[in-house]
Amino acid sequence: MVYIIMEDFMMSFFSKVWRVSSFFVFFIFVSILPLQAETNLLMFEKDGCYWCEQWRQEVGKVYDKTKEGKQAPLIVINVANPIPEKYELKSAIFYSPTFVLVQNNKEFARIEGYPGEEFFWASLEQILSELNK
């Protein structure tokens, strides 16, 4: 009889502990979510853009496989189309290509034009290091 009462007590106790600990794990997980910012690299291009095609050949083929590509996934936007309203840019797009690094859809920095692969990677690396400070 004492054994059955003790068993019921233990089951009830551990059930409560499990519910409370599950709640705290869930609470911690949910509270961390807003701290993770969404970062993307927007590429503004236009049809027939020679430098856009150069970027695609030299960088675009591997971009999504790089650490930079994983940190800031690429979104390509044709300047002939309206810019989605969710993006808050600091100024208009004048050059093609223009690369805009956005965090939570707000412009952080941009690279205008594409003078070559080395310049692009160096510029992007510098911008991302400033973002991570």
N, C-alpha and C positions, 0 to 999 in steps of 0.2 A: 504494500500500500504506500509506504513512504517512498519507495522507488518510483512508483507511478507519479506521485505528486512532484517529486524532484525532477523527473523527466519532463513533465509538463512545464514546470518552472523554467528549466533550462531551454526548452524549445521556445517558450515565450520570450525569454531574455535574449537569446541569440536572434530571434526574429526581429525584435526591436532594435538591437545593435545593427543588424544588417540594413534595416530601413533608414536609420539615422546616418550610417556611414555612406550609404548610397546617395542620400540627399546631399551630403557634403561634397562628395566626388562630383555630382552633377552641378552643384553650385559653383565649385571651383572651375569646372570646365566652362560653364556659361559666362562666368565673370572674366575669363581670359579671352574669349572670342573677340570682344570689341578692341582689344589691344593689337590684334593682327590687322594691319592695314593692307588693303588691296592695291597692288602696284602693277601698272601696265605700261608698255611702250606703245604709243600710238604712232603709226607711220602714215603721214598724209602724202598721197601721191596723186598724179594725174595720168590719164591715158597717154601713151606715147612718150613718157618721160624717160630719156636716155639714162639719167643718173639713178632713177628708181630701178631700172633693169640692171644696171651695174651692181647696185646694192643687193638685189635679189641673187645675182650670180655669185658674188663674192662673200656675202654675209648671210643672206636670207636662207640659203640651203642648210646652214648649220645653226642658225640663231636659236631655235627652240631646243637644241641639244646642249647648249652652253649654260654655265651657271647664271650668266646674265639673263638668258632667255627663260630660265626657270624662275628667277627672281622677278622679272618684269616681262610676262608673256606679251607677245606682239598682237596688236589689233591694227589692221590695215583699213584706212578710210580714204576713199576717193574724194578729192576736193570738188568734183562735179556734183556730189551729193551734199545735202545739208549735214553739218556736223551734229551728231546726236546731242540733244540738250543736256544730257547728264554730265557732259564734260565742261569744266570751268577752265577756259584758257585765258592766259594773261593778255594775249593780243591775237590779232588775225593771222592766218597762215598766208604767207606771201611766196614762199619757195617750195619747190618740189624736188626731192622729198624733204619733208620736215618731220623730225622725230620728237615727240613730246612725251616726257616721262610724267605720268600722272599717279598720284597716290590718293586713294579714295575719290577718284574722278576729278581731282584738282591738279592743275599744272604745277609741277615742281621745277622742271627745267626743260630746255629744248636744244636740239641740234638742228641747225638749218643747213640744208644742202648735204651733199655727199662727195667730199673730195678724195675719198679712198678708204680702204679697209682699215689701215692702221689708225688714221684719224678718228674714224667712227668708234673703234674699240677703245681707244684711249679716252675719248670724250665720254663715252658711256660709262666706262670704269670710274672715271672721276665723279660723274654725276651720281652714280650708285653709291660710291663711298661717302659722298656728302649726305645722301639720303639716310644712310645707316648710322650717322653720328648721333 
